[in-house]
Amino acid sequence: MDQRETAGPCCACMPDPRTQSCSCLTEEAQAPPEIRETTGTLTLSSRFDHLLARWGWKRETHRVEPGLYRLGHPTPDSPVFASANYTLSFDALRSALNGIDAWILVLDTRGINVWCAAGKGTFGTAELVRSIGCSGLAGIVRHRKIIVPQLGAPGISWPEVMRRSKFLVEYGPVRAKDLPEYLKTHTATPEMRKVEFPLKDRLVLTPVEFVHTAIPMVLAAIVLWFLAGSVAALAAVSAVLTGTVLFPALLPYIPTKDFSSKGLILGAIVAIPFAVWFGTNPLLPAWADAAAAAAALLLIPAVVAYFALNFTGCTTFTSRTGVKKEIFRYVPSLALMAGAGLVVGVILGISRLFGVI
């Protein structure tokens, strides 16, 4: 084996920024880093893992081991790519590089994708520097360049990486599929830099949110069925489906900037038919009609807006500061709306149980 592949320590501590050696081990105890093998071919098992990840099944298990991977037959002059240890991120990169000899340095992002991990700081400068040092990368490649996904840029400070590791960060294209073309010139075209979020990409994210709320939705629908009837149960199901599926589909077409206000608009549109039905029910007294209509107009928009606000973490349209501002701006109002709607609903339910209506 080439001596370049055995140089450098492998441990979980932060390496010394001057020597890139890990201070937690003595020189005698330092073991050579393990270089794992991978391929650019996705197996049936990999695709099944992707399906489970999309549906939120055991979310914390869809990860690969951090460290350095050999793709194909790389040499000391082959390119080095950084990736998250989320299986979908890693598999998207290695499959896009199928047929290309390369090194892949997988950062420990706790099983989170590149974009979200960059926002959380796990796909960040410190972790990249640590991974470069603990993988012994400086002794494996002759060049001092590592290609980082463009969506990881918010977490990576290239001057700091250069200062601490002597490696130059090169920001690659947005989409992994553009890497083969990008490698020809190491220059990204404007199209490669453009962040898109089409309908297909938005809808592929909806199963996770829906699965997380499916059981509470069913329980709420059952309770409402017995307390207020089938239409109330349908209203609960409609609110959840609107927030988790319809909102992502219609996201670009709702004419406001904030996600919460988009959700309020969409929720109000969905709530109006239920409010009309409740408000014109000939079997209920006038006060109960008005109360039921008010509950629908309060609860459904609040629920949809909550899911809309939660969807900010799935898009590249938002920033951490923008999301924080939106949370402080809308969450108190949404909580007040939902609370008022629940109080009205409970009063109506109790009234029905005791034969008042």
C-alpha angles and dihedrals in degrees: 000000000000112000087230089069094057100044121112136027129283117213142120099252130096110269122233104268091222101047101019088224121133111248095204092074132056118236091254093049096047110111124207113260119260115242110203126208125236138166136215093238119099113217128211087257090056092050091048089052089053090052092051091047091051090053093047096246110164091339095194094058100064097093141106128221113275117240141074121325130194114221112195113325106324122184130205086272097052119114121265122219129193120219141170119251092240106117095230092052094046094044093048089055099045094044091050088052094049108146093018122108108229148139119244119201108200115204122210101249094158091253094305125133122253098258096048093039091053088055092047093045098242091108088052147121096275094050093046092051091046092050093048091052099041094046092054089232093156089063095046103052129043095212125067102222133111124187114223125190112258090235088060092060096096089066100040125077104195095196089054092047090050092049095048102036106018088233120128115226115223115192110222128201126296095249123052091217089069093059098093090056092041092054091061092070105002086231122117118220119223088257090056090053095049115106111216130184106187127180093267093055092046095049094047088065096054101081093066094055093042094050091051091055101034097094096045088046093053092046092049091048092051093050092047091048091061097037102040110006139255096304092058090050090050089051091056092049091046092052092053095044091047092052098043103035113012096045095056089047093052098034099117094044101056105096104231134081103227118074092221093055089047088054093048091053094048092043092051091052091052093043097053097075091049092047090051092049093048093043094053100042106136091201093066132066117254095257092052091048091054093045093049092049090049091050091054093048091049102041105039097052090044092052094046092046090051091055089045091054090048090054091066088085090060097056139068090219094087140060131211092250092047093050092048091052091049092049093053091043100049112019096076091052093045091050091050092050093048093045093050091047092050092050091051091046093050091050090051092047093051091046090053094047092053094044096249090129 
